[in-house]
Amino acid sequence: MLYFFQQVLNGLHSGALYALLAFGYVLTNGILHRTNLAYGALFAFCGHTMILTAAFGYQVLWLTLFASVALGVAAAFLYAALLSRVLSRSIFEPLADRSPNAIVVTTLGILLALSEASRIAADTHDLWLPPMLAQPIIFARGANFNATLTLIQLLDCAVVAAT
């Protein structure tokens, strides 16, 4: 039973992040009445940009962990704003009066392009930063098993709940 509780805790954290992504899909589709498949790819691309920039700041620029993460977050927001503007002006506005299928096909192409750009940018290397806020918080104890979440997972859930 304790193992099941641990899986529920893990699902809570992952589900909170998926809920934010689903909220963006629903909001976009509800306002524009068009399906945008590139939304998740933009989300993942900017997350990947954050990791690459933070690793660069930590390993090359010798920034502290928090400074390199802040640099990565700033770069991710900058890329998100810039890429959203470019996509809006150059792709979505010209297709505004076309059929919804044109938007779906176009956003699928954008999804593939962003996925490949992320893969190429990482150069198929694994990038690791030291754990940050990784202190386990025990929710339940068993004879030889503890149900835990880390502090960063709890903060993620709190941010999603506050949003």
Secondary structure, 3 states (H helix, E strand, C coil): CHHHHHHHHHHHHHHHHHHHHHHHHHHHHHHHCCCCCHHHHHHHHHHHHHHHHHHHHHHCCCCCHHHHHHHHHHHHHHHHHHHHHHHHHHHHCCCCCCCHHHHHHHHHHHHHHHHHHHHHHHCCCCCCCCCCCCCEEEEEECCCCEEEEEHHHHHHHHHHHHC
